[in-house]
């Protein structure tokens, strides 16, 4: 249920209640170590270890490095989306290494709307531990031809196989996909994978099931976003339409990037696939007067860690990558936690207005590079702790 716009104190009241609950929890010795009771805006510096399944990759990975004090911000000059405020690009995160191996066969459909992704059109791609009960089909996926990059943890509990676009009918003995990407190590840097529009990971940077909740604490990793490339992505024959850490661009990018631009201000040269976007460090988030608690939590993540541009939306909307796994979907948990949808096609509600404020404030961290991830300098947030042993 949406909050009414004439109740400006609601977000503050919710935040106050969360703070009271957090303080009360700390007063209880039995609950001090509970991972579910965390201040939504304060980093837990006492955390000594992390679960690689929930927080993968090395502390110096692009997905885990905060924005640095030397970051150089360039206004992104993004066009306001007109077909919707926010949607999702769901990453399939399948971390079930003890499941029986499932045959995954080649399907050549890709993003053609008039054909069936569930049909076998080629040979065996591989055998991976995927639960038969995990359905990814037109009956339950979002949109007509979603990207559906999958990250699958193998039985050795460290190798991640990535493929796209993955499909599986519930209880079917086989699944299908088309593109297979190089394997990654869950304990390694994890830069690359099954986002075909950039070559970047289908698990790093994804909003996980229990993040952005009243009890999750602040998000502690970079995010991933999709933009309408026809209006917002720079392209020329010299620099192309992508930049580090991306290793490729949308297949139709050279003929479409920037071709439908309507904003009078030109697209900045740095606004290419792979760009790191962030809210500048000098911005006081309280000045935005956020109307929802998750809006402010998300803004903090954009300011402290930023978000990588990993794919095009295909239509004029802004998208954030979220988890869909055998354990559930981020969007379902979000609605359960906050009583409104994460996806918003409208502009006239508190959540949509908060998203619009974040989107309008985004700048490009133009000096993000292999030698200065996040711009370099002093990180805005603590580095990730070691992995659990």
N, C-alpha and C positions, 0 to 999 in steps of 0.2 A: 504494500500500500504506500503510495507516494506521500511524502510530507507536503503540507500546504505551504505555498510561498509566503503567506502572511504570518508564518510562525518562525521568525528568524532565530529564536532561541532554542529550537529543537536540537540542532546539531551540537550546540554547546551543552545542552542538558545531557545528551547521550554521552558525550565525551566526559562530562563530570561524573556521571554514573559509572563509566568504565574505570575512571581513575579511583573512585571510591572502592569499587570492587577489587581493583588491583592492590590498593593499600591494605584492604581487609585481608586479602589473601596472604600478603607478606607477613601479616601479624600472626598467621597460623603456622607454627613450625612444621606441621605435617604436610603443608602444601608448598613450602618454599621451593622444592625441587620440581614442582609440576611444570611441564613445558607448556601447558595450556593457559597459564595465567601470566600474561606479559603486558606491560604498558604498550599501547599501540604506537607510541611515537618515540620511545627511548630504547636504544640498542642495549642488549643484554651483554655487557662486557665480562660478566662472570661465566659465560658459556665457555667450556673448555674443550668440547668435542662436538662433531656433527655427523649425522648419518648420511653417507654418500647417496643413498637412495632418495633422500629428501632434499639434500643440498650437495649436488655433485660438483666435480671438477676442482682443480687446484685453486688455491687462494689467489694466484696471479692470473687466472683465466679472465678473459674479457667479461665473462658472465658474473664473476665475483668481485672484480675490481671496482671500488667506488670512484666517483669523480674526484679529481685532484685539485689542489689549490691553484695550480698553474693552468687550469683549463682556459682555453680561449673560446669565448662564445660568439657565434655569428647568428643573427636573427634568421630563422628558418623561412619566414615569409610564406607559411603554408596557407593554401586556400581553404576557406571554411567548407567542410563537407555539406552537400545539399541533399543527398539521398538518405542520410541517416547520421546520427551523432556518433554512435559507437557500435561496433559489432566485434565478433571474435574470429580468430583463426585457431581452430582447436588442434593442438599437438597430441598425438596418440602416444602416451607414455606407458609402456607395457613392461613393468619391472616384476615379472613373475618367473624367475629362472628355474623353478622346480616343476613348472607345468610340462606335460608331455609335448614333444616337438610337433609342430604343425607344418604341413607342406604349404609353401607359399608359391603360387604360380604366376607366370607373367600374364599381364593384361595390357593390351596396347591402347586402351580407350583414352587414357589421360583425362583431359578436360572437355572432351566432346560430350555435349548434352544429350545427343540422340542415341547413345549406345550404353551398354551395361558394363560397369566396372567389375561386376561379380563373375563375369564370364571368363573362362580360361581360354586365352588365345595364343599361348606359347608354352615354353618348357618351365621346369622347376627353377625358381630363383634361389630358394634355400629352405631350410627347416629351422623353425624358431619356436621358443616356448611361449605360446599364446593360448589363453584359456578359450575353450570352445564356446563358452557362454558369452564371450565378449563380442557383441554385435556392432559392426560399423557398416551401415548400409543406407540406401536411400530412405529406409523407413525411420531412421533415427538420426541421420546426420543433418547438420545445419547448412542450408543453401542447396544449390543445384549441383555444383561441382567443387566442393571444398578441397583444399590442398591436402589435408590428412597425411601429413608427414608422420611417420611412426618411428619411435625410438624403442628398441626391444633389447632387454638385458638378457644375455646368454647364460647358460648354466655355470660358467666359470665365475659369475657374479661380478665381472668387471668389464667385459667386452659388450659394447653397445652397437647393435646393427641398426641402420637407419634406411628407410625405404619410403616411397611415395608414388602415387596416392594409394594408401592401403584400404582394403575392403574385406569384410568377412560377414557372411550370413550367420546368424545365431545357430550354434550347434553344428555348423558345417564342418567336415573334417579338413577342409582346406581354406586358404585365404588367397587373395590376389593383390598384386601391386605391379608397378612398372619400373621405376627407377631405383637402383640400389646404389648407396653411397659408401665411401670408405668407412671401415669400422673405427670406433673411437673407444677410449679407455675412460671409464667413469672416474678414475683417479687422475686423469691427465688434464690437458688444457681444454679439450672438448669444444674447440671453436666451431667445427664443421659438421655438416650433416644434411638432413632431408628438407631443408627449405630451398627448393629448386630455384627460386628467384634471386638467391644470393649465395647459395652453397653453405649457409650457416645452420647451426644445430637445431634439431627438433625437440631437444630437451633443455639445453641451456637457455636461461632467460624466460622460461615459461612460467606463468602464474600457476602455482601448484594448488592442489585441491583445497588445502586448509589455510592458504594465505589470504590476506586481505579480509580477515575475519575479526570479530570483537576480541578474540583471545589469542591471535597469532603473533602479536608483536609487529614491529615494522618489517617490511620486505627487505631482505638482505642480499639482493642480487640485481643485476641489470635486467631490464625487461626487453621484450621484442614487440615491434609494431609493424603494421602494414599501412602504406599510404597509397593514395590515388596517383600513380606515377604519371598519368597523362597530364596532370595538373601541377605536380609538385616535384618531379624528378628531373634533374639537370642531365643533359646529354650533349656531348660533342665528340667528334671523331678522334680527338686526342686523348681525353681522359675517360671516354665512354660513359656509361651510366652507373658505374659502381666504384667503390673505393674500399680500402682496407677497413675491416677485416673480410669483407665480401670478396668472393673469388669469381663471381659471375653476376649476371643480371637477368631480368625477364627475357625470354626468347624474343618477344616482340618489342622489347624496350627501345632499340635503336629507331624504330619507325613510329613509336608512340609517345615516348617520354616527353613531357612538356608540351605536346601538340594541342592540348585543349585548355591551356592556361588562359584564364580570364582576368586574373589580378594584374593591375598595372605595374606592380613591382616585379622585376624579373626573378626567376628562380636562382638562388645563390649557387655558385659552382660547386660548393661543398655538399649540396643537398642531393646526394646520390645514394643508391642502394648500399648498405653497409655503414652509413653515417650514424654516429652516436648523437642522439638528441637528449637535451636536458633542460631543466629550468635553471637559469643562472643562479649562482651562489649568492649574489647580491639581492635576490628577490626574497622579500619577507612573505612567507606563505600565509600568514595571518591577514595580510592585506587583501587576499582573494575572498575572504569571508565565505569560506566553503559552507555549503548547506547540508552536507552529509559527512559523516565520519570517514567512510571509505574513500570519499573524494580527497580528503586531506591526507589520508594514508598513502594513496596512490601518488599524490603530488610530491610527498616526501621521497618516495622511491625515485620519481623522475628527477628530483633535485640532487639526491645523494648518489644515485647509481646510473641514472639515465636509461635510455632504451635504444636498441639497435633497429634500424630499418632493414627488415629481412625479406619482405615480399611486397608485391603490389596487391591492391584490393580487387582490381577488376571492375570496380564501380566507385562512385564518388562518396566514400565513407572512410572513417578511421577505424582501424582494428588493432586489438591487442591479443597476443598469443596466450591461450589458456589450456590447461590440462584436461584431457579426456582419457580415462584409463579404466581398467576393469573394476577399480574401486569406486568410480563415479566421475562426475564432471564438475569442474570448477564453477560453471554457471549455475548448476543446481545448488551447490553449497552456498554460493553468494546469495541467492534468493532466500534460502532458508535462514541465513544469518541476518539479512538486512530487510527482508520483506519487500524487495523490489528487484527487478531484473537488471543484470549487468548490461545486457544488450539494450540499447535505446535508439529507436528510429526517430523519436520525437526530440524537440528542443525545449519544450515548455514544462520541464519538471526539474526538481533539485539536482538529481544525479546528472542529467544531461547538461545542466548549466555548469556543474562542477567540472565535467569532462571538457566542455568548451573552454573553460578558463585554463585548464592544463594545456590543451592543444594550442591555444593562442599564445601561450607563454614559451613554447618550445624553441630552443635555439640549437644550433649545431655546435658540438665540441670539435672545432676545426683542427685542433692539434692532437686529436686522438690518433695514436700510431703505435707500431710494435714497441717502440722505445719509450713511449709515454702513454700507456693505456689509461684512459679516463682524463688525459691531459697532463698527467704528471703532477708532482708536488705532494703535499700532504693530503692523504685520503680524507674525504668527508665523513667516512664511517669506519668502524674497526674492520680489519681484514678478517676473512673467514678463519675460524679455528681449525685445528687438525681434525682428521677423520677419526671416528671411533675405531678402536682396535678390536 
